[in-house]
Amino acid sequence: MRMPVLDGWEFARIMKERGIKVPILVMTAARDARRWAQEIGAQGYVSKPFHLPDLVAAVEKTMQPE
């Protein structure tokens, strides 16, 4: 969510503006990971630090059709 040049909120806004529909998975060390994911309409989130199996599970869940 907090990236140099383009943060997660701006990324999600631009994707929406351009009509690009791809699943978004938020990865952050912030305590507010779930809320931030909801704010930008992300399909999932992973809180850092995470274990590899948790990341894989989150990616798989995020990629499932709704």
C-alpha positions as CSV (number, residue, x, y, z in Angstrom):
1,M,0.0,0.0,0.0
2,R,2.8,2.4,0.8
3,M,5.1,2.3,-2.3
4,P,7.3,4.9,-3.7
5,V,5.9,6.9,-6.7
6,L,2.5,5.1,-6.7
7,D,0.8,3.9,-3.6
8,G,-1.9,1.2,-3.4
9,W,-4.8,3.6,-3.3
10,E,-3.6,5.5,-6.4
11,F,-2.9,2.2,-8.2
12,A,-6.4,0.9,-7.5
13,R,-7.9,4.3,-8.6
14,I,-6.0,4.3,-11.9
15,M,-6.9,0.7,-12.7
16,K,-10.6,1.5,-12.1
17,E,-10.4,4.7,-14.2
18,R,-8.9,2.8,-17.1
19,G,-11.5,0.0,-16.8
20,I,-8.8,-2.6,-16.0
21,K,-10.3,-5.3,-13.9
22,V,-7.7,-7.6,-12.3
23,P,-7.8,-9.1,-8.8
24,I,-5.8,-7.1,-6.3
25,L,-4.1,-8.6,-3.3
26,V,-2.9,-6.1,-0.7
27,M,0.4,-7.0,1.0
28,T,1.3,-4.7,4.0
29,A,2.8,-4.7,7.4
30,A,0.2,-2.2,8.6
31,R,-2.3,-3.3,11.2
32,D,-5.1,-2.0,9.0
33,A,-4.5,-4.5,6.1
34,R,-8.0,-5.7,6.0
35,R,-9.5,-2.2,6.1
36,W,-7.1,-0.9,3.5
37,A,-8.0,-3.9,1.2
38,Q,-11.7,-3.1,1.6
39,E,-11.1,0.7,1.0
40,I,-9.6,0.0,-2.4
41,G,-11.9,-2.9,-3.4
42,A,-9.1,-5.5,-3.2
43,Q,-10.1,-9.2,-3.4
44,G,-7.7,-10.2,-0.6
45,Y,-4.9,-9.2,1.7
46,V,-1.8,-10.7,3.4
47,S,-0.3,-9.1,6.5
48,K,3.5,-9.0,6.8
49,P,5.3,-10.9,8.1
50,F,3.7,-13.9,6.5
51,H,4.6,-17.5,5.8
52,L,4.9,-18.7,2.2
53,P,1.9,-21.1,2.5
54,D,-0.2,-18.2,3.7
55,L,0.8,-16.1,0.7
56,V,0.1,-19.0,-1.8
57,A,-3.3,-19.5,-0.2
58,A,-4.2,-15.8,-0.4
59,V,-3.1,-15.7,-4.1
60,E,-5.2,-18.8,-4.9
61,K,-8.2,-17.4,-3.1
62,T,-7.8,-14.0,-4.8
63,M,-7.6,-15.6,-8.3
64,Q,-10.8,-17.6,-7.9
65,P,-13.7,-16.2,-9.9
66,E,-16.4,-14.6,-7.8
